Amino acid sequence: MTVQYSKQSIIAALAPDITQVKKCYPTQRSAIMPALYLVQEKYGFIDETAYQAISEILDVPEIWVYELASFYTLYNRKEIGKYHLQLCTNVPCMLCSAYDLLDHLQTRLGINIGQTTQDGLFTLATVECIGSCDVAPAMMINQDYHTNLSKERVDQLLDQLSQAAEQEPSAGQEPSAGQELSAEQKPSAAS
């Protein structure tokens, strides 16, 4: 799915929310990160068009927006799949077979790190730490944590997500990347 928008459409859609958020901060610059998150939440990623829109809404230099978006890995600077799989490969997860899970994910999905499946459902990434060391290995799928993973549990999660995607109505606009699933569609985080 290719997201198409313009600077003006971002401003029209998000200026009220970003204006509200910036009231919580002592300076305009402090509101850049929440503004980036709002754009990413709506469109699934952030690019130059988004930098320009945020810059205009907050009345800050565009370079300030770019600096934050490019520094923090929590911002997607390219389109991602509907489900963003972020497997932790830091030491505790690594010691609990995270790299075996990574190999399994790559084989099962037919993609490498940083790639998206042809159907646009899954994007695979590795991350340094998601703060779940006590229940390693762990992975985030969009905003949901999944812990104590095994190959079998990963397969269950992928199957549930694929089935949820198939059950969505094909008419109308498809939800943006990172959008929450309904309670019925969301896979259980329990292992």
C-alpha positions in Angstrom: 0.0 0.0 0.0 1.4 3.4 -1.0 0.4 6.3 1.2 -0.1 9.5 -0.7 -0.4 12.8 1.0 0.8 16.4 0.7 2.1 19.0 3.1 -1.3 20.7 3.1 -3.2 17.5 3.8 -1.0 16.7 6.7 -1.5 20.2 8.1 -5.3 20.0 7.6 -5.4 16.6 9.3 -3.0 17.1 12.2 -2.6 20.8 12.9 -5.3 20.8 15.6 -3.7 17.8 17.4 -0.2 19.1 17.1 -1.3 22.6 18.2 -2.9 21.0 21.3 0.2 19.0 22.1 2.6 22.0 21.8 0.6 23.7 24.6 2.1 21.0 26.9 5.7 22.1 26.3 7.7 25.3 27.2 9.1 25.7 23.6 7.9 24.8 20.1 11.0 22.7 19.6 10.0 20.4 22.5 6.8 19.4 20.6 8.7 18.1 17.6 8.9 14.5 18.9 5.2 14.2 19.7 4.3 15.8 16.4 6.5 13.2 14.6 4.7 10.5 16.5 1.3 11.8 15.5 2.2 11.9 11.8 3.7 8.4 12.0 0.6 7.1 13.8 -1.7 8.4 11.1 0.4 7.6 8.0 2.8 4.8 9.2 6.0 6.6 8.4 7.6 10.1 8.2 9.3 11.7 5.2 10.4 15.1 3.9 6.8 16.1 3.3 6.0 15.4 6.9 9.1 17.3 8.1 7.9 20.3 6.1 4.3 20.1 7.5 5.6 19.8 11.1 8.0 22.6 10.6 5.2 24.9 9.4 2.7 23.9 12.1 5.3 24.4 14.9 7.1 27.3 13.2 10.5 25.7 13.7 13.3 25.1 11.1 12.7 22.0 9.1 16.3 20.8 9.9 15.2 20.5 13.6 12.5 18.1 12.6 14.8 16.1 10.3 17.4 15.9 13.1 15.1 14.2 15.5 13.4 12.0 12.9 16.7 10.7 11.6 18.3 10.3 15.1 15.7 8.1 16.8 15.0 4.7 15.5 11.4 4.7 16.7 10.5 6.8 13.7 10.0 5.0 10.4 11.5 7.1 7.6 10.1 4.8 4.9 6.8 2.9 4.4 6.5 -0.2 6.4 4.1 -3.2 6.3 0.9 -3.3 8.2 2.7 -5.2 10.9 6.1 -4.0 12.0 8.0 -6.9 13.6 10.8 -5.6 15.8 12.8 -8.5 17.2 15.2 -7.6 20.1 18.7 -9.0 19.6 20.4 -7.4 22.6 22.4 -9.7 24.9 19.6 -11.3 27.0 17.4 -12.0 24.0 20.5 -13.2 22.0 21.3 -15.6 24.8 17.7 -16.9 24.6 17.9 -17.7 20.9 16.8 -14.4 19.3 19.1 -15.1 16.3 17.4 -18.5 15.8 14.1 -16.7 15.8 15.4 -14.1 13.3 16.5 -16.9 10.9 13.1 -18.5 11.3 11.3 -15.2 10.6 13.4 -14.5 7.6 12.8 -18.0 6.2 9.1 -18.0 7.0 8.4 -14.5 5.6 10.9 -14.7 2.7 12.5 -11.4 3.6 15.6 -10.0 5.2 16.0 -7.3 7.9 14.6 -4.0 6.7 12.4 -5.6 4.1 8.6 -5.9 3.7 6.8 -8.9 2.4 5.3 -8.6 -1.1 1.8 -8.5 0.2 2.7 -5.5 2.4 1.8 -7.2 5.6 5.1 -7.6 7.4 8.2 -5.6 7.8 11.1 -7.2 9.7 13.5 -5.2 11.9 15.9 -5.9 14.7 16.2 -3.6 17.7 18.7 -3.3 20.4 16.4 -3.4 23.4 12.7 -3.2 24.1 13.1 -3.5 27.9 11.8 -7.1 28.2 15.1 -8.7 29.3 13.4 -10.8 32.0 11.1 -12.4 29.5 13.4 -12.9 26.6 13.4 -13.4 23.7 11.0 -10.6 23.0 9.5 -8.9 19.9 7.2 -5.9 19.4 4.6 -6.1 16.7 3.5 -2.5 16.1 3.0 -1.3 19.7 2.4 -4.7 21.3 5.0 -6.7 23.2 5.3 -10.5 22.8 7.6 -12.3 25.1 9.0 -15.7 26.0 9.0 -16.4 22.3 9.6 -19.7 20.5 9.5 -20.6 16.8 6.0 -22.1 17.5 4.8 -19.0 19.2 6.1 -16.8 16.4 4.3 -19.0 13.8 1.1 -18.7 15.8 1.4 -14.9 15.9 2.1 -14.7 12.2 -0.8 -16.9 11.4 -3.2 -14.9 13.6 -2.0 -11.6 12.0 -2.4 -13.0 8.5 -5.9 -14.3 9.3 -6.9 -10.9 10.8 -5.7 -9.1 7.7 -7.7 -11.5 5.4 -10.8 -10.9 7.4 -10.7 -7.1 7.0 -13.1 -5.8 4.5 -11.4 -5.0 1.2 -13.7 -2.0 0.4 -12.7 1.4 1.7 -9.4 2.8 2.9 -7.0 0.3 4.4 -5.8 1.2 7.9 -2.4 2.8 8.2 0.7 0.9 9.3 0.9 0.5 13.0 -2.8 0.9 13.5 -4.3 -1.0 16.5 -6.2 -4.2 15.8 -9.6 -4.7 17.3 -9.8 -7.0 20.3 -11.0 -9.9 18.2 -8.1 -9.5 15.7 -5.3 -8.9 18.2 -3.1 -11.9 18.9 -2.7 -12.8 22.5 0.5 -11.6 24.1 0.6 -14.6 26.4 3.1 -17.3 25.5 
